[in-house]
């Protein structure tokens, strides 16, 4: 009787093991099919659904890698907008280094709306068309300019009015690849010959040098980054002129040009979470030098609608802008 009972128990155990194995095989097949479907779609949402539904899956580590790659691909592409990139970079959990490099190469373009300098007043990362009017305190003829930025915040066309009323129109084109993103490719003044630019990237794939092939007036930008990978110093050569800009947290804090040194001062706006340049002071050993101050009006998007500029307390000009 004892032998029969033992055989019965062993048989039951075998059946249980077989059933368990069969159940495991069914579960594995379900997971395999779900993984295959997520891979077919290859979107962030598809991978998130798989990871949430099968946290103990045999495929979980590979799914996480595929999810991370999908996140990178959704941002590092030629159609991504500046608005979407900036929103990602501003997130506390934004840790993907490839996206950060893509973003850095984008905004460090000399013609990007974060960096593009005109009358010392930046564009705060705007896109679309900006119409600008400059009126001078000395009664000089007002000037009307325009700037057109694409969805990535890169300048594509500008029209700058000279003192005699003539407008110089310039068009800008950009090269693109999936590794480095966008870089300035050429500039062409109306009626002129295109000037081409060539980028060089460092071992971390960040823009290090951008230089033009202009035969009469060469341009060169040399970028230096700190230990955290942020832009720390930029050397700009324009023909025989050279400027050195020192950055902190994305903002210029010091400039060296023509043997002079200038310090930049900012005010933080809590409503738009942006800093605005309010003063540039010349640094001299024997006392304070010239001081330029800026008094702004901004809209709800943090864009400058007007700025009054003074030099050593005297009015110099007023810049007004409209956005389209």
C-alpha positions as CSV (number, residue, x, y, z in Angstrom):
1,X,0.0,0.0,0.0
2,X,2.8,2.4,0.9
3,X,4.5,1.7,-2.5
4,X,1.3,2.5,-4.3
5,X,0.8,5.7,-2.4
6,X,4.4,6.7,-3.2
7,X,3.9,6.1,-6.9
8,X,0.6,8.0,-6.8
9,X,2.3,11.0,-5.2
10,X,5.2,10.9,-7.7
11,X,2.7,10.8,-10.6
12,X,0.9,13.8,-9.2
13,X,4.1,15.7,-8.8
14,X,5.0,14.9,-12.4
15,X,1.7,16.0,-13.6
16,X,2.0,19.2,-11.6
17,X,5.5,19.9,-13.0
18,X,4.3,19.2,-16.5
19,X,1.4,21.6,-16.0
20,X,3.7,24.2,-14.6
21,X,6.0,23.8,-17.5
22,X,3.2,24.0,-19.9
23,X,1.9,27.2,-18.2
24,X,5.4,28.7,-18.3
25,X,5.6,27.9,-22.0
26,X,2.3,29.6,-22.6
27,X,3.4,32.7,-20.6
28,X,6.7,32.8,-22.4
29,X,4.9,32.7,-25.8
30,X,2.5,35.5,-24.7
31,X,5.5,37.6,-23.6
32,X,7.3,36.7,-26.9
33,X,4.4,37.9,-29.0
34,X,3.9,41.0,-26.9
35,X,7.6,41.8,-27.3
36,X,7.5,41.2,-31.0
37,X,4.5,43.6,-31.3
38,X,6.4,46.3,-29.2
39,X,9.4,45.8,-31.5
40,X,7.2,46.2,-34.6
41,X,5.8,49.5,-33.4
42,X,9.1,50.5,-31.8
43,X,7.6,53.6,-30.0
44,X,8.2,54.8,-26.5
45,X,4.6,54.1,-25.6
46,X,4.7,50.6,-27.0
47,X,7.8,49.8,-24.9
48,X,6.4,51.4,-21.8
49,X,3.2,49.2,-22.1
50,X,5.3,46.0,-22.4
51,X,7.5,47.0,-19.5
52,X,4.5,47.8,-17.3
53,X,2.6,44.6,-18.3
54,X,5.6,42.2,-18.0
55,X,8.0,43.5,-15.3
56,X,9.4,40.0,-14.7
57,X,9.7,39.0,-18.3
58,X,12.7,37.3,-19.8
59,X,12.8,40.2,-22.3
60,X,12.6,43.0,-19.7
61,X,16.2,44.2,-19.9
62,X,16.2,44.3,-23.7
63,X,12.8,46.0,-23.7
64,X,14.3,48.8,-21.4
65,X,17.2,49.3,-23.8
66,X,14.8,49.5,-26.8
67,X,12.6,51.9,-24.9
68,X,15.6,54.2,-24.1
69,X,16.7,54.0,-27.8
70,X,13.2,55.0,-28.9
71,X,13.3,58.0,-26.5
72,X,16.5,59.1,-28.1
73,X,15.2,58.6,-31.6
74,X,12.0,60.5,-30.9
75,X,14.1,63.6,-30.0
76,X,17.3,63.3,-32.1
77,X,15.8,63.7,-35.5
78,X,15.5,66.5,-38.1
79,X,11.8,67.2,-37.4
80,X,12.0,67.7,-33.6
81,X,11.0,71.2,-32.6
82,X,12.9,73.5,-30.3
83,X,9.9,73.7,-28.0
84,X,9.8,69.9,-27.5
85,X,13.6,69.7,-27.0
86,X,13.6,72.5,-24.5
87,X,10.7,70.9,-22.5
88,X,12.7,67.6,-22.3
89,X,16.0,69.4,-21.2
90,X,14.1,71.3,-18.5
91,X,12.8,68.0,-17.0
92,X,14.7,67.0,-13.8
93,X,14.7,63.4,-15.1
94,X,16.2,64.2,-18.5
95,X,19.2,62.0,-18.4
96,X,19.7,60.7,-21.9
97,X,23.2,62.0,-22.8
98,X,22.6,61.7,-26.6
99,X,19.7,64.0,-26.4
100,X,21.7,66.5,-24.3
101,X,24.5,66.4,-26.9
102,X,22.0,66.9,-29.7
103,X,20.5,69.9,-27.9
104,X,23.9,71.4,-27.1
105,X,25.0,71.2,-30.7
106,X,21.7,72.8,-31.8
107,X,21.7,75.8,-29.5
108,X,25.5,76.4,-29.8
109,X,25.1,77.1,-33.5
110,X,26.2,80.7,-33.9
111,X,22.9,81.4,-35.7
112,X,20.6,79.8,-33.1
113,X,18.1,82.1,-31.5
114,X,19.5,81.4,-28.0
115,X,23.0,82.6,-29.2
116,X,22.4,85.0,-32.0
117,X,23.6,88.4,-30.9
118,X,22.1,91.6,-32.3
119,X,22.6,94.8,-30.4
120,X,23.5,92.7,-27.4
121,X,19.9,91.6,-27.1
122,X,19.2,87.9,-27.7
123,X,15.9,86.3,-28.9
124,X,15.4,83.9,-26.0
125,X,14.9,80.8,-28.1
126,X,12.1,82.1,-30.3
127,X,10.9,80.6,-33.6
128,X,9.0,82.1,-36.5
129,X,9.4,85.6,-37.8
130,X,10.6,88.6,-35.8
131,X,10.1,92.1,-37.0
132,X,12.4,94.7,-35.3
133,X,12.5,98.5,-35.4
134,X,15.4,100.5,-33.9
135,X,14.9,104.2,-33.1
136,X,18.0,106.2,-32.1
137,X,18.0,108.9,-29.3
138,X,20.2,111.2,-31.5
139,X,17.5,111.4,-34.1
140,X,19.2,109.2,-36.7
141,X,17.0,107.5,-39.3
142,X,15.2,104.5,-37.7
143,X,16.1,101.0,-39.0
144,X,13.8,98.1,-39.7
145,X,15.1,94.6,-39.5
146,X,13.6,91.1,-39.7
147,X,14.7,87.6,-38.7
148,X,13.1,84.3,-39.6
149,X,13.8,81.3,-37.4
150,X,12.7,77.7,-38.2
151,X,11.1,75.3,-35.8
152,X,14.5,74.3,-34.4
153,X,15.2,78.0,-33.6
154,X,17.8,78.3,-36.3
155,X,18.0,81.5,-38.3
156,X,17.1,80.9,-41.9
157,X,16.8,84.5,-43.2
158,X,17.6,88.0,-42.0
159,X,17.2,91.5,-43.4
160,X,19.4,94.2,-41.8
161,X,18.9,97.8,-42.7
162,X,22.0,100.0,-43.0
163,X,22.4,103.6,-42.1
164,X,21.5,104.7,-45.7
165,X,18.2,102.6,-45.7
166,X,19.5,99.8,-47.8
167,X,18.6,96.3,-46.5
168,X,21.1,93.4,-46.7
169,X,19.3,90.1,-47.0
170,X,21.1,86.9,-45.9
171,X,19.9,83.3,-46.2
172,X,21.2,80.5,-44.0
173,X,21.2,76.7,-44.7
174,X,22.1,73.8,-42.3
175,X,23.6,70.4,-42.6
176,X,22.2,67.5,-40.6
177,X,23.1,64.1,-39.5
178,X,21.7,61.8,-36.8
179,X,24.8,61.7,-34.8
180,X,25.5,65.5,-34.4
181,X,22.3,67.1,-35.4
182,X,22.3,70.5,-37.1
183,X,25.3,72.6,-38.1
184,X,25.5,75.8,-40.1
185,X,26.3,74.9,-43.7
186,X,26.2,78.2,-45.7
187,X,25.3,81.8,-45.6
188,X,24.4,83.8,-48.7
189,X,23.9,87.5,-49.0
190,X,21.5,88.6,-51.8
191,X,23.4,88.8,-55.0
192,X,26.5,87.4,-53.4
193,X,28.5,84.1,-53.4
194,X,27.6,81.5,-50.7
195,X,30.0,81.1,-47.9
196,X,30.3,77.5,-46.7
197,X,31.1,76.4,-43.2
198,X,32.7,73.2,-41.9
199,X,32.2,71.8,-38.4
200,X,34.6,69.7,-36.3
201,X,33.4,67.7,-33.3
202,X,35.3,66.5,-30.3
203,X,35.5,62.9,-28.9
204,X,32.2,63.5,-27.1
205,X,30.5,64.4,-30.4
206,X,30.1,68.1,-29.3
207,X,30.7,70.9,-31.7
208,X,34.3,72.1,-31.1
209,X,35.2,74.2,-34.2
210,X,33.1,75.8,-36.9
211,X,35.0,77.6,-39.6
212,X,34.1,79.3,-42.9
213,X,35.9,79.1,-46.2
214,X,35.4,82.8,-47.0
215,X,38.4,84.0,-49.0
216,X,38.1,87.7,-47.9
217,X,36.8,87.4,-44.4
218,X,37.1,84.1,-42.5
219,X,34.9,83.3,-39.5
220,X,35.8,80.8,-36.9
221,X,34.1,79.7,-33.7
222,X,36.1,77.6,-31.1
223,X,34.1,76.0,-28.3
224,X,35.4,75.0,-24.9
225,X,33.3,72.9,-22.4
226,X,33.6,72.4,-18.6
227,X,33.8,69.1,-16.8
228,X,30.0,68.8,-16.8
229,X,29.9,69.2,-20.6
230,X,28.4,72.7,-20.6
231,X,29.7,75.5,-22.8
232,X,32.3,77.4,-20.7
233,X,34.1,79.5,-23.3
234,X,33.7,80.6,-26.9
235,X,36.3,82.2,-29.1
236,X,35.0,84.0,-32.1
237,X,37.2,85.2,-35.0
238,X,35.8,87.5,-37.6
239,X,38.4,88.4,-40.1
240,X,41.2,90.1,-38.0
241,X,38.8,90.7,-35.1
242,X,38.6,88.3,-32.1
243,X,36.1,88.0,-29.2
244,X,36.2,85.7,-26.3
245,X,33.0,85.0,-24.5
246,X,32.9,83.2,-21.1
247,X,29.7,81.4,-20.1
248,X,28.0,80.3,-16.9
249,X,24.8,78.2,-17.0
250,X,24.3,79.1,-20.7
251,X,24.7,82.8,-20.2
252,X,27.6,85.1,-21.2
253,X,29.2,86.6,-18.1
254,X,32.4,88.0,-19.5
255,X,33.6,89.3,-22.9
256,X,37.1,90.1,-24.1
257,X,37.3,92.1,-27.3
258,X,39.7,94.7,-28.8
259,X,41.8,94.7,-25.7
260,X,38.8,95.5,-23.5
261,X,37.0,93.4,-20.9
262,X,33.3,93.5,-20.2
263,X,31.1,91.9,-17.5
264,X,27.5,90.9,-18.2
265,X,24.7,91.2,-15.6
266,X,21.3,89.6,-15.6
267,X,18.0,89.7,-13.9
268,X,15.9,86.6,-13.4
269,X,12.2,86.7,-14.3
270,X,10.2,84.3,-12.1
271,X,7.2,84.4,-14.4
272,X,9.0,83.2,-17.5
273,X,11.9,81.3,-15.7
274,X,14.4,83.2,-17.9
275,X,17.3,85.6,-17.3
276,X,17.5,88.9,-19.2
277,X,20.6,90.9,-19.8
278,X,20.3,94.2,-17.8
279,X,23.9,95.6,-18.0
280,X,27.3,95.4,-19.6
281,X,30.1,97.1,-17.7
282,X,33.6,97.7,-19.1
283,X,36.3,96.6,-16.6
284,X,39.2,99.0,-16.1
285,X,42.1,99.0,-13.7
286,X,41.9,102.7,-12.9
287,X,38.1,102.8,-12.2
288,X,34.7,102.1,-13.8
289,X,34.5,102.2,-17.6
290,X,31.5,102.6,-19.8
291,X,28.3,101.0,-18.7
292,X,25.4,100.0,-21.0
293,X,22.0,99.2,-19.4
294,X,18.9,97.5,-20.8
295,X,15.3,98.1,-19.7
296,X,12.9,95.5,-21.0
297,X,9.3,94.8,-21.7
298,X,8.4,91.1,-22.3
299,X,5.3,89.2,-23.3
300,X,3.8,86.1,-21.6
301,X,6.1,83.8,-23.6
302,X,9.2,85.6,-22.3
303,X,9.9,87.3,-25.6
304,X,11.3,90.8,-25.6
305,X,8.8,93.3,-27.1
306,X,10.8,96.4,-26.4
307,X,14.1,97.4,-24.8
308,X,15.5,100.8,-23.9
309,X,19.3,101.0,-24.0
310,X,21.3,103.6,-22.3
311,X,25.1,104.3,-22.2
312,X,26.5,105.8,-19.1
313,X,23.0,107.0,-18.2
314,X,22.3,108.6,-21.5
315,X,19.6,107.2,-23.9
316,X,21.1,105.5,-26.9
317,X,18.3,103.6,-28.7
318,X,15.0,101.7,-28.3
319,X,14.4,98.3,-29.9
320,X,10.8,97.1,-30.5
321,X,9.9,93.7,-31.7
322,X,6.8,91.9,-33.0
323,X,6.5,88.1,-33.4
324,X,4.6,86.2,-36.0
